[in-house]
Amino acid sequence: MTLQLDVTEKPQSPAKTKLAVIDTDIHNYDVYDDPVFNDIITNYLATEWQEYHKMLGMRGHYGGGYPRAQPNAARTDAWPPSGRPPGTDLEFMREQLLDAFDMDYGILNPLAGAGGQVNREYGAQLARAINEYQIAEWLELEPRLRASILVNYEDADLAAEEIHRLGDNKGFVQVILVARTQEPLGRRKYWKMYEAALEYDLPIGIHFGGLGGHPLTAGGWPSYYIEDHCGMAQAFQAQVASLVCEGVFEHFPELRIVIIEGGFAWMPSLAWRLDQSWKKLRAETPYLKKAPSEYIQEHFWLSTQPMEEPRHQAHFEQLLEQMDGGRRLMFATDYPHWDFDSPDRAVPSTLPLETRRNIMAENARQFYKLD
């Protein structure tokens, strides 16, 4: 359910629903032309890179360039009284999100375009600065928050270096990438990054966004933001197929992947299509030891946002049954963006209590090892 929260209507208290809440997609940094974002980067960048950032920085392949539905892609009520951009004010985030829904935990996913930078070393420095910002201004101040390690994913050596730097910090629970990369994520150029993540038992999060220098669709560039926004599922499907077919999970059998803000209704049909093709084309990938759907079921988790809403409730229940009963589905709000999913409305109340409990918190608690 994608909606903009009505600030005149108070959210239903989790005490009434009896459900714990863990939000797996909170944004505390976005790439937008705002002086506060630039100040954040400058404050945490290494001294020798600050002048570069002011004069030449943020030249990369990120974002679609389409006008957003709302300024900063944010809910209209998400602008803090402090004047800071949405998502950058911890106290206001507590008020609107963490406290409002009595959340157990929230996972921070900063979007800074680090992997899309033309200057690879600058991209790595940008990622390092944002990670330091997360430690100082979020993790050290709010015990309910955990964060994703931002990396320059297009350079596996630099990405691995940042993972090794922060991998022992328990405040970080995954490595964050985007769906639109320069090459499919199954390619060997990315493998050193996966190897580093596994050393610290960190999953890889693939989040909505990026550009990679290529059109979103196989048919070329879309005309409108709605096409770009809704078409992102195509990029996620391509990444799932690549990771499976390139043999990543045979080489890294413990690697865990979570799809964030990509929807989830497409996954069963993709798994079915891959299986049918693999039966006829398996000679092409002799290193695969089992059907693609088995790799998908063992290695992929998904976030709920955007929540899929079939017209008939029974169809939603069938969808969950095709997805291992929803045991690999984790709740996400996408705060503070305009397509925010409210914890008290997103998951159908007609689902069994155990299923709702798992989706809202327990799947994420286990996946991220939060307790």
C-alpha positions as CSV (number, residue, x, y, z in Angstrom):
1,M,0.0,0.0,0.0
2,T,1.7,3.2,-1.1
3,L,0.3,6.3,0.6
4,Q,1.1,9.6,2.0
5,L,0.3,9.7,5.8
6,D,-2.4,12.2,6.7
7,V,-0.9,14.2,9.5
8,T,-4.4,15.0,10.9
9,E,-4.9,11.3,11.5
10,K,-3.0,9.6,14.3
11,P,-1.5,6.2,13.5
12,Q,-2.9,3.2,15.3
13,S,-0.8,2.3,18.3
14,P,1.2,-0.9,17.9
15,A,0.0,-1.7,21.5
16,K,-3.4,-2.2,19.9
17,T,-2.2,-4.4,17.1
18,K,0.1,-6.5,19.5
19,L,2.7,-6.6,16.8
20,A,6.4,-5.6,17.1
21,V,7.7,-3.4,14.2
22,I,11.1,-3.5,12.5
23,D,11.5,-1.1,9.6
24,T,14.0,-2.4,7.1
25,D,14.2,0.7,4.9
26,I,14.7,4.2,6.4
27,H,16.5,6.9,4.5
28,N,18.8,9.2,6.4
29,Y,20.6,10.6,3.4
30,D,19.6,11.2,-0.2
31,V,21.4,12.7,-3.2
32,Y,19.7,16.0,-3.8
33,D,20.9,19.5,-4.5
34,D,20.6,20.8,-0.9
35,P,23.2,22.7,1.0
36,V,22.6,20.6,4.1
37,F,23.5,17.4,2.3
38,N,26.7,19.0,0.9
39,D,27.6,20.2,4.5
40,I,27.2,16.6,5.7
41,I,29.6,15.3,3.1
42,T,32.1,18.1,3.7
43,N,32.1,17.6,7.5
44,Y,33.0,14.0,7.2
45,L,35.2,13.9,4.1
46,A,38.9,13.5,4.5
47,T,40.5,17.0,4.4
48,E,42.3,16.4,1.1
49,W,39.0,15.6,-0.6
50,Q,36.9,18.5,0.6
51,E,38.0,20.9,-2.0
52,Y,37.6,18.3,-4.7
53,H,34.0,17.8,-3.5
54,K,33.2,21.5,-3.6
55,M,34.6,22.0,-7.1
56,L,34.2,18.7,-8.9
57,G,32.3,16.2,-6.8
58,M,29.0,14.4,-7.4
59,R,29.7,13.7,-11.1
60,G,28.2,10.2,-11.6
61,H,25.7,7.9,-13.1
62,Y,22.9,8.0,-10.6
63,G,19.3,8.9,-10.6
64,G,16.9,9.0,-13.6
65,G,16.8,12.8,-14.0
66,Y,13.0,12.8,-13.9
67,P,11.1,15.4,-11.8
68,R,10.0,13.7,-8.6
69,A,6.4,13.4,-7.4
70,Q,7.3,15.6,-4.4
71,P,10.4,17.8,-3.5
72,N,13.2,15.5,-2.3
73,A,10.8,12.6,-3.1
74,A,9.5,13.1,0.4
75,R,6.2,13.1,2.2
76,T,4.9,16.6,2.4
77,D,4.8,16.4,6.2
78,A,8.4,15.0,6.5
79,W,10.1,18.3,6.5
80,P,11.5,18.9,10.0
81,P,10.8,22.1,11.9
82,S,14.6,22.5,12.1
83,G,14.7,23.3,8.4
84,R,16.9,20.3,7.6
85,P,15.9,18.1,4.6
86,P,13.6,15.1,5.2
87,G,15.3,12.2,6.8
88,T,18.3,14.1,8.3
89,D,16.8,15.2,11.6
90,L,17.0,12.3,14.2
91,E,14.7,13.9,16.7
92,F,12.0,14.5,14.1
93,M,12.5,10.9,12.8
94,R,11.9,9.6,16.3
95,E,8.7,11.6,16.5
96,Q,7.3,10.6,13.1
97,L,8.5,7.1,12.9
98,L,10.4,5.3,15.7
99,D,8.3,6.6,18.6
100,A,5.0,6.9,16.6
101,F,5.0,3.2,15.9
102,D,7.0,2.0,18.9
103,M,9.5,0.4,16.6
104,D,12.0,-2.2,18.0
105,Y,14.6,-1.4,15.3
106,G,15.0,0.5,12.1
107,I,17.6,-0.1,9.3
108,L,19.2,3.0,7.7
109,N,19.8,2.9,4.0
110,P,21.6,6.0,2.9
111,L,21.4,6.9,-0.9
112,A,24.4,8.9,-1.9
113,G,25.4,7.8,-5.4
114,A,28.8,6.6,-4.2
115,G,29.0,3.6,-6.6
116,G,28.0,5.7,-9.6
117,Q,30.8,8.3,-9.4
118,V,33.0,8.8,-12.4
119,N,36.0,9.2,-10.1
120,R,36.1,5.9,-8.3
121,E,38.4,7.0,-5.5
122,Y,36.1,10.0,-4.8
123,G,33.2,7.6,-4.7
124,A,35.0,5.5,-2.1
125,Q,35.7,8.6,-0.1
126,L,32.1,9.7,-0.4
127,A,30.9,6.3,0.9
128,R,33.4,6.5,3.8
129,A,32.1,10.0,4.8
130,I,28.5,9.0,4.8
131,N,29.3,5.9,6.9
132,E,31.1,8.1,9.4
133,Y,28.1,10.4,9.5
134,Q,25.9,7.5,10.2
135,I,28.0,6.4,13.2
136,A,28.3,9.9,14.7
137,E,24.9,11.3,14.1
138,W,22.7,8.2,14.2
139,L,24.1,4.9,15.6
140,E,25.8,6.5,18.6
141,L,22.7,8.5,19.5
142,E,19.8,6.0,18.9
143,P,20.1,2.4,20.1
144,R,17.1,1.3,18.0
145,L,18.9,2.1,14.7
146,R,21.2,-0.1,12.6
147,A,22.8,1.0,9.4
148,S,23.9,-0.3,6.0
149,I,27.6,0.1,4.9
150,L,27.6,2.3,1.8
151,V,30.3,1.3,-0.7
152,N,31.6,2.2,-4.1
153,Y,30.3,-1.1,-5.5
154,E,31.6,-0.5,-9.0
155,D,35.2,-1.0,-7.7
156,A,35.2,-4.2,-5.7
157,D,38.6,-3.5,-4.2
158,L,37.5,-0.2,-2.8
159,A,34.2,-1.7,-1.7
160,A,36.0,-4.5,0.1
161,E,38.3,-2.1,1.8
162,E,35.3,-0.2,3.3
163,I,33.6,-3.4,4.4
164,H,36.8,-4.5,6.1
165,R,37.0,-1.1,7.9
166,L,33.5,-1.4,9.3
167,G,32.7,-5.0,9.3
168,D,33.3,-5.5,13.0
169,N,31.1,-2.5,13.9
170,K,27.9,-4.1,15.2
171,G,25.9,-1.0,14.2
172,F,26.2,-2.1,10.6
173,V,24.1,-5.0,9.5
174,Q,24.4,-5.2,5.7
175,V,26.2,-3.8,2.6
176,I,24.0,-1.6,0.5
177,L,24.0,-1.5,-3.4
178,V,21.5,-0.2,-5.9
179,A,19.5,-2.1,-8.6
180,R,20.8,-0.3,-11.6
181,T,24.6,-0.9,-11.8
182,Q,27.0,-0.7,-14.7
183,E,27.1,-4.5,-15.1
184,P,24.8,-7.2,-13.8
185,L,25.8,-8.0,-10.2
186,G,26.6,-11.7,-10.9
187,R,29.7,-10.6,-12.8
188,R,33.1,-11.6,-11.3
189,K,34.1,-7.9,-11.0
190,Y,31.8,-7.7,-7.9
191,W,32.9,-11.0,-6.3
192,K,35.6,-9.6,-4.0
193,M,32.9,-7.4,-2.4
194,Y,30.8,-10.5,-1.7
195,E,33.8,-12.3,-0.3
196,A,34.5,-9.4,2.1
197,A,30.8,-9.2,3.2
198,L,30.8,-12.9,4.0
199,E,33.8,-12.5,6.3
200,Y,31.6,-10.5,8.6
201,D,28.4,-12.5,7.9
202,L,26.9,-9.4,6.3
203,P,24.1,-9.7,3.7
204,I,24.0,-7.7,0.5
205,G,21.1,-5.2,0.2
206,I,20.1,-4.3,-3.3
207,H,18.0,-1.1,-3.1
208,F,15.8,0.8,-5.6
209,G,17.7,3.3,-7.6
210,G,20.9,4.0,-9.5
211,L,21.4,4.4,-13.2
212,G,24.6,2.7,-14.3
213,G,24.8,4.8,-17.5
214,H,22.1,2.6,-19.2
215,P,18.4,3.0,-19.9
216,L,16.1,1.4,-17.3
217,T,14.2,-0.6,-19.9
218,A,15.5,-2.9,-22.7
219,G,13.5,-0.7,-25.1
220,G,15.3,2.6,-24.3
221,W,14.7,5.6,-22.1
222,P,11.2,6.2,-20.7
223,S,9.5,9.5,-21.2
224,Y,8.0,9.9,-17.7
225,Y,8.9,9.5,-14.0
226,I,6.0,7.0,-13.6
227,E,7.6,4.7,-16.2
228,D,11.0,5.1,-14.5
229,H,9.6,4.5,-11.0
230,C,7.4,1.5,-11.8
231,G,9.9,0.0,-14.2
232,M,12.5,-0.5,-11.5
233,A,11.3,-4.0,-11.0
234,Q,12.9,-4.9,-14.4
235,A,16.3,-4.0,-13.0
236,F,15.7,-6.1,-9.9
237,Q,14.7,-9.1,-12.0
238,A,17.8,-8.8,-14.1
239,Q,20.0,-8.8,-11.0
240,V,18.3,-11.9,-9.5
241,A,18.8,-13.7,-12.8
242,S,22.4,-12.6,-13.1
243,L,23.3,-13.6,-9.5
244,V,21.8,-17.1,-10.0
245,C,22.9,-17.8,-13.6
246,E,26.5,-16.5,-13.1
247,G,27.0,-19.1,-10.3
248,V,27.5,-16.6,-7.5
249,F,25.7,-18.9,-5.0
250,E,27.8,-21.9,-5.9
251,H,30.9,-19.9,-5.2
252,F,29.5,-18.2,-2.1
253,P,27.0,-20.7,-0.7
254,E,26.4,-18.6,2.5
255,L,25.7,-15.3,0.7
256,R,22.3,-13.7,1.6
257,I,20.6,-11.1,-0.6
258,V,17.8,-8.8,0.3
259,I,15.7,-6.9,-2.4
260,I,14.7,-3.5,-0.9
261,E,11.9,-1.3,-2.3
262,G,11.6,-3.5,-5.4
263,G,8.2,-5.1,-4.7
264,F,7.9,-8.9,-4.5
265,A,5.0,-10.2,-6.5
266,W,7.3,-10.7,-9.5
267,M,9.6,-13.1,-7.8
268,P,7.5,-16.4,-8.1
269,S,6.9,-15.9,-11.8
270,L,10.6,-15.1,-12.4
271,A,11.6,-18.2,-10.6
272,W,9.2,-20.3,-12.7
273,R,10.4,-18.8,-15.9
274,L,14.1,-19.4,-15.0
275,D,13.3,-23.0,-14.1
276,Q,11.6,-23.6,-17.4
277,S,14.4,-22.1,-19.4
278,W,17.1,-23.9,-17.4
279,K,15.6,-27.3,-18.1
280,K,16.3,-26.7,-21.9
281,L,19.4,-24.5,-21.6
282,R,21.2,-26.1,-18.6
283,A,24.3,-27.0,-20.7
284,E,25.0,-23.2,-20.9
285,T,25.6,-23.1,-17.1
286,P,27.0,-26.5,-16.2
287,Y,28.2,-25.1,-12.8
288,L,24.6,-24.8,-11.5
289,K,23.9,-27.8,-9.4
290,K,20.1,-27.2,-8.9
291,A,17.2,-25.3,-10.4
292,P,17.3,-21.5,-10.3
293,S,14.2,-21.4,-8.1
294,E,16.1,-23.3,-5.4
295,Y,18.9,-20.8,-5.3
296,I,16.2,-18.0,-5.1
297,Q,14.4,-19.7,-2.2
298,E,17.7,-20.2,-0.3
299,H,19.5,-16.9,-0.9
300,F,16.9,-14.1,-1.4
301,W,14.8,-12.1,1.0
302,L,12.5,-9.2,0.1
303,S,11.1,-6.0,1.7
304,T,7.4,-5.3,1.5
305,Q,7.6,-1.8,0.2
306,P,5.9,-1.2,-2.2
307,M,3.3,-3.5,-0.8
308,E,1.6,-5.5,-3.6
309,E,-2.1,-5.3,-3.5
310,P,-4.0,-7.8,-5.7
311,R,-7.7,-6.9,-6.2
312,H,-8.8,-10.0,-4.4
313,Q,-7.5,-10.9,-0.9
314,A,-7.3,-14.6,-1.8
315,H,-4.8,-13.7,-4.6
316,F,-2.5,-12.0,-2.0
317,E,-2.6,-15.1,0.2
318,Q,-1.8,-17.3,-2.8
319,L,1.2,-15.0,-3.5
320,L,2.5,-15.4,0.0
321,E,2.1,-19.2,-0.2
322,Q,4.2,-19.2,-3.4
323,M,6.8,-17.2,-1.4
324,D,7.4,-19.8,1.4
325,G,4.4,-18.5,3.3
326,G,5.9,-15.0,3.6
327,R,8.9,-16.2,5.8
328,R,11.3,-14.3,3.6
329,L,9.3,-11.1,3.5
330,M,10.3,-8.1,5.7
331,F,8.4,-5.0,6.5
332,A,9.7,-1.6,5.2
333,T,8.2,2.0,5.3
334,D,10.6,3.8,2.9
335,Y,10.5,6.8,5.3
336,P,10.5,9.7,4.5
337,H,9.6,9.2,0.9
338,W,6.3,10.0,-0.7
339,D,5.4,6.4,-1.2
340,F,5.8,5.6,2.5
341,D,4.0,2.5,3.8
342,S,2.5,3.0,7.2
343,P,3.1,0.1,9.7
344,D,-0.5,0.1,10.9
345,R,-2.0,-0.2,7.3
346,A,0.4,-1.9,5.0
347,V,0.0,-5.6,5.9
348,P,-3.6,-6.9,5.5
349,S,-5.2,-7.5,8.9
350,T,-7.0,-10.6,7.5
351,L,-3.7,-12.6,7.3
352,P,-3.0,-15.0,10.2
353,L,-1.5,-13.4,13.2
354,E,1.7,-15.4,13.0
355,T,2.2,-14.4,9.3
356,R,1.7,-10.7,10.2
357,R,4.0,-11.0,13.2
358,N,6.7,-12.5,11.0
359,I,6.4,-10.0,8.2
360,M,6.3,-7.0,10.6
361,A,9.3,-7.9,12.7
362,E,10.3,-11.5,13.3
363,N,11.7,-12.2,9.8
364,A,13.9,-9.2,10.0
365,R,14.9,-9.9,13.6
366,Q,16.2,-13.3,12.5
367,F,17.7,-12.1,9.2
368,Y,19.7,-9.2,10.7
369,K,20.3,-11.0,14.0
370,L,19.0,-8.1,16.0
371,D,18.4,-9.9,19.3
